[in-house]
Each structure stands twice: as C-alpha cells, then as structure tokens.
C-alpha cells in the first residue's frame, strides 16, 4: 500500500489571497528579555568597579545613574544647550581629572540617607526647642546674650541660606558625575535646612522672650559694619562660575576661617556661660553637617591633587585659588572681632579663636598638599 501524498502548500488559490511567509525568530540570548544571559542570576550590578571587593548599596543606586559618553553613551550626549556643548562639560571647572568617576562620597549619601539623616536632625531640634519652652530655659539668659543672639545668630542665617541656595545648588548641576552631584546636593540641603532651623528658632525666641526683636537680623546683615565683610565674601562666592572653585573656596577656606570661627569657636564656646544651653544644640547640628561636607570635599580634592596626569597642575591652581580667596575670608573674620565683646560672659579672646581657625585651615591645606598662602602668617 503506497503512502499518502503530502498535502500541497496553500498557494491562496482557494481564498484568492497570496500566502506570506515570515522568518522564524532565532534567540541568541543577547536581546532584552532573554531567559538566560551572563549574570542573569546575579543580584548585584557589574558595570562598574566598586571601591572595595563588593559594591555598597550607595554605589549600586548612585554610580552611572547619570550616563557619560566616556563610559556608555557611544552616540554622545543625547541632549545639549543651545549656546554650548551637551550634557555635563568637563571644562565647567579648570581642575582636571583622569577619571572623575573615581570619586566616592565617604558619607555614602543617597536618597534614603538624605531623608533619614535630615529627619533625625529636625526631630532632635524640635524636641530640644519644645523642652526648652517647657522648662523655661530662656529665663536664665542674660540681656546682653539675648541681644547677641537676635543680631548675630540671625545674621548668620543669611550666610547659610545664601551658600546653600546659590553656591551648592548651582555647583551640583555643573559637576560631571552623579557621585559628585549627590554629595554637593546634600551639602546644599544641609545649608538650607540649617538656615531654616535658625529662622524657626528666631520665631520661637520672638514669641517666648519679652523684647526679643525677631526682625533686626535683616538690618544687621544689610547695614552693620561688623557683618559686611562676611556678606561680601558670601556674595562673591555665589557669583563664582567654576563649580569646583566655588566648593573649594566655600568648604575649605570660608568655612574654616569664618564658619567654624563663628559657630564653633564663639557661639558654642560661650553660650553656656551666658545661661544658654539651647543654642549650642542647634548650632552643633550645623557644625556636624559641615564636618560631613568637609569630608567629601577633602576626598574630592585628594583625588585631584594626587592625579597621576593632572595632580601637579591641580595643586598649582588650588594654590592660586587659595591666594585669591584667603584674604577675603581673613578680612571677613577680622571684621567680626567686635562681637566677641558683646556677651556679658566671655572667656575666649578673639585672637585665640582666630589663630585656631587659621591653624585649622593650614592643617587642611597641608594635608591636601596645596601651597599655603603667606596671608595665614599675618
């Protein structure tokens, strides 16, 4: 018995429609959605080299979030500006790096830590202020200290807000990697949160202390000769277009010579002697923020001054920036001298505080191998 004949392919004669054929897909495990591919079973990323043996959560959620043509965008930046190059040009700072992606924030700041850390600080500040009201802590303030706080701590609020809003907010957009953006952005958030803490504290004192003038800080910031050097210094920092110079001049020079001088070497030293145990807890949170911000700044600068290709040129440039900004901050610090004599109780002479601030800056510069300006010896 012969086998049945194979069915003839449908040529479309029965329906009058041509029959089309399509190639069958061939999966190579290279396309998106492939069931099995290299590292498909891994729970960690492998497109970057972690700082240690294993990547941290900070690295996983931060590294390469902002693409870079030098690493992944083979077609170049996918967006640009009408009057300039695309993306994040590296010539937005005169400092150079063989690889900006080597930077790692020692604080390992990412979205979760930003909210958690700042929420903890705000919660602590609010609890301290609430407890101060309940215990009538402000009743022990001397009249001269009340005047000192309303004028000078209020004026410092403007410096913090100006730096946060107009220096670090701009710098974080200009930095060439997401790792840098995150660290500088957190720096901005620290400054603005501390300025807001000071503003709320000012309102609290206005409602609690009889005769406390909660509006005088505006006139002090604009017109008091003692504060005009600080104001000029801050405004010049906000006008600096080189993002790395702005960060260096603020976190290394201004903060060491003026910020630490006022916050730590004056307010936190003499507040308790004038019956005030509340203000140091508030100002201490700002000082803690600065210590974290100084940490990432030193890490960044250490990377740049030790760069095999550009290290020497970077050190020379940072030395020139020091010569430019140190005289401004020294002048601002010296003009603050009269406020050392305003509180009734004081035990730290201005010159001692000033020398300590200069020594702190000198230590930072020497650690980073940056030439120390002769102005510090004056």
HELIX and SHEET records of a PDB file:
HELIX    1   1 UNK A   57  UNK A   62  1                                   6    
HELIX    2   2 UNK A   90  UNK A   92  5                                   3    
HELIX    3   3 UNK A  100  UNK A  102  5                                   3    
HELIX    4   4 UNK A  111  UNK A  134  1                                  24    
HELIX    5   5 UNK A  137  UNK A  140  5                                   4    
HELIX    6   6 UNK A  143  UNK A  148  1                                   6    
HELIX    7   7 UNK A  149  UNK A  153  3                                   5    
HELIX    8   8 UNK A  154  UNK A  163  1                                  10    
HELIX    9   9 UNK A  164  UNK A  168  3                                   5    
HELIX   10  10 UNK A  169  UNK A  174  1                                   6    
HELIX   11  11 UNK A  178  UNK A  208  1                                  31    
HELIX   12  12 UNK A  216  UNK A  223  1                                   8    
HELIX   13  13 UNK A  225  UNK A  238  1                                  14    
HELIX   14  14 UNK A  243  UNK A  248  1                                   6    
HELIX   15  15 UNK A  249  UNK A  259  3                                  11    
HELIX   16  16 UNK A  260  UNK A  262  1                                   3    
HELIX   17  17 UNK A  263  UNK A  267  3                                   5    
HELIX   18  18 UNK A  268  UNK A  270  1                                   3    
HELIX   19  19 UNK A  272  UNK A  274  5                                   3    
HELIX   20  20 UNK A  279  UNK A  305  1                                  27    
HELIX   21  21 UNK A  311  UNK A  335  1                                  25    
HELIX   22  22 UNK A  337  UNK A  341  5                                   5    
HELIX   23  23 UNK A  350  UNK A  367  1                                  18    
HELIX   24  24 UNK A  374  UNK A  377  5                                   4    
END                                                                             
